[in-house]
Amino acid sequence: MHAQTPPNDPVGAAAVTFGAVAFADATATFVLFGATSSVFGPLLISFSHRFHLSLPAAGTVLSVFFIGALLGVPIGWLVVKQFRASVVLSATMVLMAVGSAGAAFSSQWTAFLISIFVIGLAFGGADFALNTLLVRTEPVHRGHRLSLANAGYGVGAVVGPVLIIIVRPHNFEFLFGAFAVVAIVLSTLTGGIVAPPLRLSAHHELAQLSSRRRKILPTFIAAYILYVATETSTSGWIAPQLHRTGYTQALASIVTAGFWAGLAVGRVVGGPLAKRSSEKVLVLGGLVASIVLCLCAFSTVLSPYAYPLLGLAIASVYPMGLIWYTMLCPHDGNGLALLIFFMMAGGVIGPATVSFMVSVAGIHCVPLVIATFAALDLAVFASALRFRPVEHVGAPLIL
């Protein structure tokens, strides 16, 4: 399934290795950010009450978070070339702690949004750094590592809504305080990542790469923007939709946790599935299933069951799509950075579009907007089938 490194391009020349503690810390970092990002949707009603806002106005917190994440990616891109990976990851965790502490103590909406923006910066930087490091590990188990580490995001996103139920939505400042403490702990555990200097490939390979990237990269950027728009629109608006259609806020939080549980399970099993099926099948099949499930979510009776299954359906799109891209452009580290950078725009576009449509057409339009994003994403990913992978895949390089 995954191509082996050719003899003249040994993995050790450019591969990244994670020690046991370092990989656990990386996974825990995804858990933390998953928990953080998953609480925004279930807390939108609490935000609107605390800061005296309408529900669509409170929904802007989702876009602010991803605006920060969008800007965090190029910052991470720059610093990861100047400093050791462990230093960069520690710095992002400290930034996460600062933003979380600010959110915990904010009494004004503007100050709260600034704090969420800072959390987004940390998320963007950490997401870029960790995924570019993981995609540079040796190829044999790369899909498994990417799936397992990113499954941490889904696990954390299950924990977030459960914590809301435990501490009660109106006490959300305690959640952000806890996130700050966890971030400080994780900032001390980033040692054990070995990321040696990267060897440049031959000039003719770089020329071929540049030509290929001009055709391939825009397609994957569009696909990932739509994927992130689908995921964030779903996670952010499950709870408001269910609550406004008659379900309790506690049950709405549980269903949100179910969506993230499906995402986590799907990514854990994604590694083994990748050994039996191609990245393309996992990506396209997941998107087809997600469209069907979005349509099922129109039903008030079926929606609490459809959303957890939707998480399971789209779980493999993110990690397997990254592997699909690296199979097409195996030495394109900068292209991967651009991909991660632009995909964050989906976190702004998706929730903002849903907020607008809810203000115009009401809460019942949420599944239709999500289904539209998923259908567009399917069309764009399907168009990538016209590209053929290169014959030899070595360790991806940051150029």
C-alpha positions as CSV (number, residue, x, y, z in Angstrom):
1,M,0.0,0.0,0.0
2,H,2.6,2.5,1.1
3,A,5.6,2.7,-1.2
4,Q,9.0,1.8,0.3
5,T,11.9,4.2,0.2
6,P,14.2,3.4,-2.7
7,P,17.7,2.3,-1.8
8,N,19.3,5.5,-3.0
9,D,17.1,7.5,-0.7
10,P,17.4,6.0,2.8
11,V,14.8,6.9,5.3
12,G,17.4,7.8,7.8
13,A,18.7,10.7,5.7
14,A,15.6,12.8,6.2
15,A,13.1,10.8,8.4
16,V,11.7,12.1,11.7
17,T,11.6,9.7,14.7
18,F,9.4,10.1,17.8
19,G,10.4,8.6,21.1
20,A,7.6,6.9,23.1
21,V,7.1,9.9,25.4
22,A,7.3,12.3,22.5
23,F,4.7,10.5,20.5
24,A,2.4,10.3,23.5
25,D,2.9,14.0,24.0
26,A,2.0,14.7,20.4
27,T,-1.1,12.6,20.7
28,A,-2.0,14.3,23.9
29,T,-1.6,17.7,22.2
30,F,-4.2,16.6,19.6
31,V,-6.4,15.5,22.5
32,L,-6.1,18.9,24.1
33,F,-6.9,20.8,21.0
34,G,-9.8,18.4,20.2
35,A,-11.3,19.0,23.6
36,T,-10.9,22.8,23.2
37,S,-12.4,23.1,19.8
38,S,-15.3,20.8,20.6
39,V,-16.6,22.8,23.5
40,F,-17.4,25.9,21.3
41,G,-20.5,24.4,19.7
42,P,-22.1,23.0,22.9
43,L,-21.3,26.3,24.7
44,L,-22.7,28.7,22.1
45,I,-26.0,29.1,24.0
46,S,-24.0,29.7,27.3
47,F,-21.8,32.3,25.5
48,S,-24.9,34.0,24.2
49,H,-26.4,34.2,27.7
50,R,-23.1,35.2,29.5
51,F,-22.2,38.0,27.0
52,H,-25.8,38.9,26.1
53,L,-25.6,38.0,22.4
54,S,-27.8,36.4,19.8
55,L,-27.0,32.8,18.8
56,P,-25.6,33.7,15.4
57,A,-23.4,36.4,17.0
58,A,-22.1,33.9,19.6
59,G,-21.3,31.6,16.7
60,T,-18.6,34.0,15.5
61,V,-16.3,32.4,18.1
62,L,-15.9,29.4,15.8
63,S,-14.7,31.7,13.0
64,V,-12.4,33.7,15.3
65,F,-10.8,30.4,16.5
66,F,-10.0,29.4,12.9
67,I,-8.8,32.8,11.9
68,G,-6.2,32.4,14.6
69,A,-5.5,28.9,13.4
70,L,-5.1,30.2,9.8
71,L,-2.5,32.7,10.9
72,G,-0.8,30.2,13.2
73,V,0.2,27.9,10.3
74,P,2.5,30.4,8.5
75,I,4.0,31.3,11.9
76,G,4.6,27.7,12.6
77,W,6.0,27.2,9.1
78,L,8.6,30.0,9.7
79,V,9.7,29.0,13.2
80,V,9.9,25.3,12.5
81,K,12.7,26.1,10.0
82,Q,14.6,28.2,12.5
83,F,14.3,26.2,15.7
84,R,14.2,22.6,16.9
85,A,10.8,20.8,16.7
86,S,10.7,20.3,20.4
87,V,11.2,24.1,21.0
88,V,8.4,25.0,18.6
89,L,6.0,22.6,20.1
90,S,6.7,23.8,23.6
91,A,6.2,27.3,22.5
92,T,2.8,26.5,21.0
93,M,1.7,24.9,24.3
94,V,2.7,27.9,26.3
95,L,0.7,30.1,23.8
96,M,-2.2,27.7,24.3
97,A,-1.9,28.2,28.1
98,V,-1.9,32.0,27.7
99,G,-5.0,32.0,25.5
100,S,-6.9,29.5,27.7
101,A,-6.1,31.4,30.9
102,G,-7.3,34.6,29.2
103,A,-10.6,32.9,28.1
104,A,-11.1,31.7,31.7
105,F,-10.8,35.2,33.2
106,S,-12.5,37.3,30.4
107,S,-15.6,39.2,31.5
108,Q,-16.0,41.0,28.2
109,W,-16.9,39.5,24.8
110,T,-14.0,41.3,23.0
111,A,-11.4,40.1,25.5
112,F,-12.9,36.6,25.3
113,L,-12.6,36.6,21.5
114,I,-9.0,37.8,21.6
115,S,-8.2,34.9,24.0
116,I,-9.9,32.4,21.6
117,F,-7.9,33.9,18.7
118,V,-4.6,33.2,20.7
119,I,-5.8,29.6,21.2
120,G,-6.3,29.4,17.5
121,L,-2.8,30.6,16.8
122,A,-1.4,27.9,19.0
123,F,-3.6,25.3,17.4
124,G,-2.6,26.3,13.9
125,G,1.1,26.2,14.8
126,A,0.9,22.9,16.6
127,D,-1.3,21.3,13.9
128,F,1.2,22.3,11.2
129,A,4.3,21.3,13.1
130,L,3.0,17.9,14.2
131,N,1.5,16.8,10.9
132,T,4.5,17.8,8.9
133,L,6.7,15.9,11.3
134,L,4.5,12.8,11.3
135,V,4.3,12.8,7.5
136,R,8.1,12.7,7.4
137,T,8.4,9.6,9.5
138,E,9.4,6.3,7.8
139,P,6.8,5.3,5.2
140,V,5.9,1.8,6.3
141,H,3.7,2.8,9.2
142,R,3.2,6.5,8.3
143,G,-0.5,6.1,7.7
144,H,-0.9,4.4,11.0
145,R,1.0,7.1,12.9
146,L,-1.0,9.9,11.2
147,S,-4.3,8.2,11.8
148,L,-3.5,7.3,15.5
149,A,-2.1,10.8,16.4
150,N,-5.0,12.6,14.7
151,A,-7.4,10.2,16.4
152,G,-6.3,12.0,19.6
153,Y,-8.1,15.0,18.3
154,G,-11.3,13.0,18.1
155,V,-10.8,11.5,21.6
156,G,-10.3,15.0,23.0
157,A,-13.4,16.2,21.2
158,V,-15.4,13.5,23.0
159,V,-13.9,14.5,26.3
160,G,-14.8,18.2,25.8
161,P,-18.6,17.9,25.7
162,V,-18.5,15.3,28.5
163,L,-16.6,17.8,30.7
164,I,-19.3,20.4,29.9
165,I,-21.9,18.1,31.3
166,I,-19.8,17.5,34.4
167,V,-18.9,21.1,35.3
168,R,-22.2,22.6,33.8
169,P,-22.2,24.9,30.8
170,H,-22.4,28.1,32.8
171,N,-19.1,27.2,34.5
172,F,-17.2,27.1,31.3
173,E,-14.4,29.3,32.7
174,F,-13.2,26.3,34.7
175,L,-12.8,24.3,31.5
176,F,-10.5,26.9,30.0
177,G,-8.5,27.1,33.2
178,A,-8.0,23.3,33.1
179,F,-6.9,23.5,29.5
180,A,-4.3,26.1,30.5
181,V,-2.9,23.8,33.1
182,V,-2.7,20.8,30.8
183,A,-1.0,22.9,28.1
184,I,1.8,23.9,30.6
185,V,2.3,20.2,31.5
186,L,2.5,19.2,27.8
187,S,5.0,21.9,27.1
188,T,7.6,20.1,29.2
189,L,7.3,16.7,27.4
190,T,8.3,17.6,23.8
191,G,11.8,16.1,24.0
192,G,12.5,12.9,22.1
193,I,11.6,14.2,18.7
194,V,14.5,13.7,16.3
195,A,14.2,15.8,13.1
196,P,17.5,15.8,11.3
197,P,18.5,18.3,8.6
198,L,16.7,17.6,5.3
199,R,18.6,16.6,2.2
200,L,17.7,18.4,-1.0
201,S,16.8,16.2,-3.9
202,A,18.2,16.4,-7.3
203,H,17.6,19.5,-9.5
204,H,15.6,17.6,-12.1
205,E,13.3,16.1,-9.4
206,L,12.6,19.6,-8.1
207,A,11.8,20.9,-11.5
208,Q,9.4,18.0,-12.1
209,L,7.9,18.6,-8.6
210,S,7.3,22.3,-9.4
211,S,5.4,21.4,-12.6
212,R,3.3,18.7,-10.8
213,R,2.5,20.9,-7.9
214,R,1.0,23.7,-10.1
215,K,-1.6,21.2,-11.2
216,I,-2.1,19.1,-8.0
217,L,-1.8,21.5,-5.1
218,P,-4.8,23.8,-5.9
219,T,-7.1,20.8,-6.2
220,F,-6.1,19.5,-2.7
221,I,-6.3,23.0,-1.2
222,A,-9.9,23.4,-2.4
223,A,-10.7,19.8,-1.2
224,Y,-9.3,20.5,2.3
225,I,-11.0,23.8,2.7
226,L,-14.3,22.1,2.0
227,Y,-13.4,19.2,4.3
228,V,-12.6,21.5,7.2
229,A,-15.7,23.5,6.5
230,T,-17.7,20.3,6.7
231,E,-16.1,19.1,9.9
232,T,-16.3,22.4,11.8
233,S,-19.8,23.2,10.6
234,T,-21.0,19.9,11.9
235,S,-19.2,20.0,15.2
236,G,-20.1,23.6,15.9
237,W,-23.8,23.4,15.1
238,I,-24.9,19.9,16.2
239,A,-25.7,21.1,19.7
240,P,-27.6,24.3,18.7
241,Q,-29.6,22.4,16.1
242,L,-30.6,19.7,18.5
243,H,-31.4,22.0,21.3
244,R,-33.6,24.3,19.2
245,T,-35.5,21.3,17.8
246,G,-36.5,20.1,21.3
247,Y,-33.6,18.1,22.8
248,T,-32.0,19.0,26.1
249,Q,-28.6,20.8,26.1
250,A,-27.1,17.8,27.9
251,L,-28.3,15.4,25.2
252,A,-27.1,17.8,22.5
253,S,-23.6,17.8,24.2
254,I,-23.7,14.0,24.3
255,V,-24.5,13.8,20.5
256,T,-21.6,16.2,19.8
257,A,-19.4,13.9,21.8
258,G,-20.7,11.0,19.8
259,F,-19.7,12.8,16.5
260,W,-16.2,13.2,17.8
261,A,-16.2,9.6,19.1
262,G,-17.1,8.4,15.6
263,L,-14.2,10.5,14.3
264,A,-11.8,9.1,16.8
265,V,-12.8,5.5,16.2
266,G,-12.7,6.0,12.4
267,R,-9.1,7.3,12.6
268,V,-7.9,4.6,14.9
269,V,-9.2,1.9,12.4
270,G,-8.0,4.0,9.5
271,G,-4.5,2.7,9.7
272,P,-5.4,-1.0,9.4
273,L,-8.0,-0.1,6.7
274,A,-5.3,1.7,4.7
275,K,-3.4,-1.6,4.4
276,R,-6.5,-3.2,2.7
277,S,-7.7,-0.3,0.7
278,S,-6.4,2.8,-1.0
279,E,-6.3,6.3,0.3
280,K,-8.6,7.3,-2.6
281,V,-11.3,4.7,-1.7
282,L,-11.3,5.7,2.0
283,V,-11.6,9.4,1.2
284,L,-14.2,9.2,-1.5
285,G,-16.3,6.5,0.2
286,G,-16.3,8.5,3.5
287,L,-17.6,11.6,1.7
288,V,-20.4,9.6,-0.1
289,A,-21.5,8.2,3.2
290,S,-21.4,11.6,4.9
291,I,-23.7,13.1,2.3
292,V,-26.3,10.4,3.0
293,L,-26.0,10.9,6.8
294,C,-26.4,14.7,6.5
295,L,-29.7,14.1,4.7
296,C,-30.7,11.8,7.4
297,A,-30.0,14.5,10.0
298,F,-33.0,16.5,8.5
299,S,-35.1,14.1,10.5
300,T,-35.6,15.2,14.2
301,V,-35.8,11.6,15.1
302,L,-32.8,10.4,13.2
303,S,-30.4,13.4,13.8
304,P,-29.1,12.2,17.2
305,Y,-28.0,9.0,15.5
306,A,-26.9,10.4,12.2
307,Y,-24.3,12.8,13.6
308,P,-22.1,10.2,15.4
309,L,-22.2,8.1,12.2
310,L,-21.2,11.1,10.2
311,G,-18.1,11.5,12.4
312,L,-17.2,7.9,11.6
313,A,-17.8,8.4,7.9
314,I,-15.5,11.4,7.5
315,A,-12.8,10.2,9.9
316,S,-10.3,9.0,7.3
317,V,-10.6,12.0,4.9
318,Y,-8.1,14.2,6.7
319,P,-5.1,11.7,7.3
320,M,-5.7,9.7,4.1
321,G,-6.0,12.8,2.0
322,L,-2.6,14.0,3.3
323,I,-1.1,10.6,2.3
324,W,-2.8,10.8,-1.1
325,Y,-1.1,14.2,-1.7
326,T,2.3,13.0,-0.6
327,M,2.0,10.0,-2.9
328,L,1.4,12.5,-5.8
329,C,4.1,15.0,-4.6
330,P,6.4,13.0,-2.3
331,H,9.1,15.7,-1.8
332,D,6.8,18.7,-1.5
333,G,7.1,19.9,2.1
334,N,6.3,23.5,1.3
335,G,3.3,22.4,-0.7
336,L,2.1,20.4,2.4
337,A,2.6,23.6,4.5
338,L,0.5,25.6,2.0
339,L,-2.1,22.9,2.1
340,I,-2.4,23.0,5.9
341,F,-2.3,26.8,5.9
342,F,-5.2,27.2,3.4
343,M,-7.3,24.4,4.8
344,M,-7.8,26.5,8.0
345,A,-9.9,28.9,5.9
346,G,-12.5,26.2,5.9
347,G,-12.9,26.7,9.7
348,V,-13.8,30.3,9.0
349,I,-15.9,29.8,5.9
350,G,-17.9,26.8,7.2
351,P,-19.3,28.1,10.5
352,A,-19.7,31.6,9.1
353,T,-21.8,30.3,6.3
354,V,-23.9,28.3,8.7
355,S,-24.4,31.3,11.0
356,F,-25.5,33.4,8.0
357,M,-27.9,30.7,6.8
358,V,-29.4,30.2,10.3
359,S,-30.0,33.9,10.6
360,V,-31.8,33.8,7.2
361,A,-33.5,30.4,7.0
362,G,-33.6,29.1,10.6
363,I,-31.9,26.3,12.4
364,H,-33.4,23.6,10.2
365,C,-31.1,24.5,7.3
366,V,-27.9,23.3,9.2
367,P,-27.9,19.7,7.7
368,L,-28.4,21.1,4.2
369,V,-25.4,23.4,4.4
370,I,-23.2,20.6,5.8
371,A,-24.4,18.2,3.0
372,T,-23.6,20.9,0.4
373,F,-20.0,21.2,1.7
374,A,-19.6,17.5,1.7
375,A,-20.9,17.1,-1.8
376,L,-18.6,19.8,-3.1
377,D,-15.7,18.2,-1.3
378,L,-16.5,14.9,-2.9
379,A,-16.5,16.5,-6.4
380,V,-13.1,18.1,-5.8
381,F,-11.5,15.0,-4.4
382,A,-12.9,12.9,-7.2
383,S,-11.3,15.3,-9.7
384,A,-7.9,14.4,-8.2
385,L,-8.2,10.9,-9.6
386,R,-6.9,12.3,-12.9
387,F,-3.4,12.7,-11.3
388,R,-1.1,9.7,-11.3
389,P,1.4,9.0,-8.4
390,V,5.1,9.1,-9.0
391,E,6.8,5.7,-9.3
392,H,9.2,6.1,-6.4
393,V,8.3,7.7,-3.1
394,G,11.0,8.7,-0.6
395,A,10.8,10.6,2.6
396,P,9.0,13.9,2.1
397,L,11.3,16.9,2.4
398,I,10.7,20.4,3.7
399,L,12.3,22.6,1.0
